[in-house]
Amino acid sequence: MSQPVLAGVDGSERGLAAACWAAREAASRGVPLRLLHASPPLPGPALPATAADRLHDLGARMLRRVAADFGDRCPDVEVLCEQTDDDPAAALLAAARDAGLLVVGTRGTGGFDGLAVGRVALRVAAAAPCPVVLVPEQPGVYGEGPRAAHGADQVVMGFDAHRPVGEVADFAFSAAEARGAGLRVVRAWALPAEAVSAQTLVVTEEDRATWEDQEVLRLTDALRPWREKYPHVAARADVLLLHPAQALLNASQGAALLVVGRSTDPRARAGEGRLGPITHAVLHHARCPVAVVPHAG
């Protein structure tokens, strides 16, 4: 059996929207959808056994309801359900070892109004062994069905032509191919150090155009292997003189998916990881689903 798409559900609208996105992705990949509900014991004095059993039963009924709903919407997708008493982030990270993709809402039932990304979402995005998609709150998405969660027809990828990352490029190109979507490859750049030194008072348009042309050529050359590997994907290279996070956020407005990378540290212990400042900023401000793809280096 191919690796399933794993989705964390907690009964919240955000969690259901993420599971809906995951159901659509599982259907497009032809793999099972695995729904995981984690409900650790509440802090404080231990609940009576009957109260704990009722909470467990509520979670089980919620899982069955969601599974039955997706079974009706996506009859070709096998839906698997699992319930655990472990911490949600730890449970998702453990389950992700056998998953091809992990999908979570940017926030669950916890947190506070105005919080963009919750603790669980940040931890799994930073440490999961497989790609993670964080789905932001999208009112009405769950009720409109799994297809509505994909919506737009463009995938956006952040790409550094100086240090091309194959795992990120493969994920973005394959995602665009599966959707029949265009791929916008964003390369943010800055003026050379000599252009903004204290001795340089003016940057001419001619110099700026020359530097930008060099960046475009470098990006075009770096993308050639993937354009040959995915000939049916219309990939557009876009070089922007902006901070990388701002360039990605601007380009991803209205996109179906934004793809960024996360460098893994082989020295880190299992379940630990760190998001870079660009990825962190993107996760907090993007309005479309964001895929965080781990890669070596």
KAJOCOR-V868375 format. One record per residue. RES is the residue in three letters. SS is DSSP state (a for helix, b for strand, c for the rest). Layout:
res=RES ss=SS
res=RES ss=SS
//
This chain:
res=MET ss=c
res=SER ss=c
res=GLN ss=c
res=PRO ss=b
res=VAL ss=b
res=LEU ss=b
res=ALA ss=b
res=GLY ss=b
res=VAL ss=c
res=ASP ss=c
res=GLY ss=c
res=SER ss=c
res=GLU ss=a
res=ARG ss=a
res=GLY ss=a
res=LEU ss=a
res=ALA ss=a
res=ALA ss=a
res=ALA ss=a
res=CYS ss=a
res=TRP ss=a
res=ALA ss=a
res=ALA ss=a
res=ARG ss=a
res=GLU ss=a
res=ALA ss=a
res=ALA ss=a
res=SER ss=a
res=ARG ss=a
res=GLY ss=c
res=VAL ss=c
res=PRO ss=c
res=LEU ss=b
res=ARG ss=b
res=LEU ss=b
res=LEU ss=b
res=HIS ss=b
res=ALA ss=b
res=SER ss=c
res=PRO ss=c
res=PRO ss=c
res=LEU ss=c
res=PRO ss=c
res=GLY ss=c
res=PRO ss=c
res=ALA ss=c
res=LEU ss=c
res=PRO ss=c
res=ALA ss=a
res=THR ss=a
res=ALA ss=a
res=ALA ss=a
res=ASP ss=a
res=ARG ss=a
res=LEU ss=a
res=HIS ss=a
res=ASP ss=a
res=LEU ss=a
res=GLY ss=a
res=ALA ss=a
res=ARG ss=a
res=MET ss=a
res=LEU ss=a
res=ARG ss=a
res=ARG ss=a
res=VAL ss=a
res=ALA ss=a
res=ALA ss=a
res=ASP ss=a
res=PHE ss=a
res=GLY ss=a
res=ASP ss=a
res=ARG ss=a
res=CYS ss=c
res=PRO ss=c
res=ASP ss=c
res=VAL ss=c
res=GLU ss=c
res=VAL ss=b
res=LEU ss=b
res=CYS ss=b
res=GLU ss=b
res=GLN ss=b
res=THR ss=b
res=ASP ss=c
res=ASP ss=c
res=ASP ss=c
res=PRO ss=a
res=ALA ss=a
res=ALA ss=a
res=ALA ss=a
res=LEU ss=a
res=LEU ss=a
res=ALA ss=a
res=ALA ss=a
res=ALA ss=a
res=ARG ss=a
res=ASP ss=a
res=ALA ss=b
res=GLY ss=b
res=LEU ss=b
res=LEU ss=b
res=VAL ss=b
res=VAL ss=b
res=GLY ss=b
res=THR ss=c
res=ARG ss=c
res=GLY ss=c
res=THR ss=c
res=GLY ss=c
res=GLY ss=c
res=PHE ss=c
res=ASP ss=c
res=GLY ss=c
res=LEU ss=c
res=ALA ss=c
res=VAL ss=c
res=GLY ss=c
res=ARG ss=a
res=VAL ss=a
res=ALA ss=a
res=LEU ss=a
res=ARG ss=a
res=VAL ss=a
res=ALA ss=a
res=ALA ss=a
res=ALA ss=a
res=ALA ss=c
res=PRO ss=c
res=CYS ss=c
res=PRO ss=c
res=VAL ss=b
res=VAL ss=b
res=LEU ss=b
res=VAL ss=b
res=PRO ss=c
res=GLU ss=c
res=GLN ss=c
res=PRO ss=c
res=GLY ss=c
res=VAL ss=a
res=TYR ss=a
res=GLY ss=a
res=GLU ss=a
res=GLY ss=c
res=PRO ss=a
res=ARG ss=a
res=ALA ss=a
res=ALA ss=a
res=HIS ss=c
res=GLY ss=c
res=ALA ss=c
res=ASP ss=c
res=GLN ss=b
res=VAL ss=b
res=VAL ss=b
res=MET ss=b
res=GLY ss=b
res=PHE ss=c
res=ASP ss=c
res=ALA ss=a
res=HIS ss=a
res=ARG ss=a
res=PRO ss=c
res=VAL ss=c
res=GLY ss=a
res=GLU ss=a
res=VAL ss=a
res=ALA ss=a
res=ASP ss=a
res=PHE ss=a
res=ALA ss=a
res=PHE ss=a
res=SER ss=a
res=ALA ss=a
res=ALA ss=a
res=GLU ss=a
res=ALA ss=a
res=ARG ss=a
res=GLY ss=c
res=ALA ss=c
res=GLY ss=b
res=LEU ss=b
res=ARG ss=b
res=VAL ss=b
res=VAL ss=b
res=ARG ss=b
res=ALA ss=b
res=TRP ss=c
res=ALA ss=c
res=LEU ss=c
res=PRO ss=c
res=ALA ss=a
res=GLU ss=a
res=ALA ss=a
res=VAL ss=a
res=SER ss=c
res=ALA ss=c
res=GLN ss=c
res=THR ss=c
res=LEU ss=c
res=VAL ss=c
res=VAL ss=c
res=THR ss=c
res=GLU ss=a
res=GLU ss=a
res=ASP ss=a
res=ARG ss=a
res=ALA ss=a
res=THR ss=a
res=TRP ss=a
res=GLU ss=a
res=ASP ss=a
res=GLN ss=a
res=GLU ss=a
res=VAL ss=a
res=LEU ss=a
res=ARG ss=a
res=LEU ss=a
res=THR ss=a
res=ASP ss=a
res=ALA ss=a
res=LEU ss=a
res=ARG ss=a
res=PRO ss=a
res=TRP ss=a
res=ARG ss=a
res=GLU ss=a
res=LYS ss=a
res=TYR ss=c
res=PRO ss=c
res=HIS ss=c
res=VAL ss=c
res=ALA ss=c
res=ALA ss=b
res=ARG ss=b
res=ALA ss=b
res=ASP ss=b
res=VAL ss=b
res=LEU ss=b
res=LEU ss=c
res=LEU ss=c
res=HIS ss=c
res=PRO ss=a
res=ALA ss=a
res=GLN ss=a
res=ALA ss=a
res=LEU ss=a
res=LEU ss=a
res=ASN ss=a
res=ALA ss=a
res=SER ss=c
res=GLN ss=c
res=GLY ss=c
res=ALA ss=c
res=ALA ss=c
res=LEU ss=b
res=LEU ss=b
res=VAL ss=b
res=VAL ss=b
res=GLY ss=b
res=ARG ss=b
res=SER ss=b
res=THR ss=b
res=ASP ss=c
res=PRO ss=c
res=ARG ss=c
res=ALA ss=c
res=ARG ss=c
res=ALA ss=c
res=GLY ss=c
res=GLU ss=c
res=GLY ss=c
res=ARG ss=c
res=LEU ss=c
res=GLY ss=c
res=PRO ss=a
res=ILE ss=a
res=THR ss=a
res=HIS ss=a
res=ALA ss=a
res=VAL ss=a
res=LEU ss=a
res=HIS ss=a
res=HIS ss=a
res=ALA ss=c
res=ARG ss=c
res=CYS ss=c
res=PRO ss=c
res=VAL ss=b
res=ALA ss=b
res=VAL ss=b
res=VAL ss=b
res=PRO ss=b
res=HIS ss=b
res=ALA ss=b
res=GLY ss=c
//
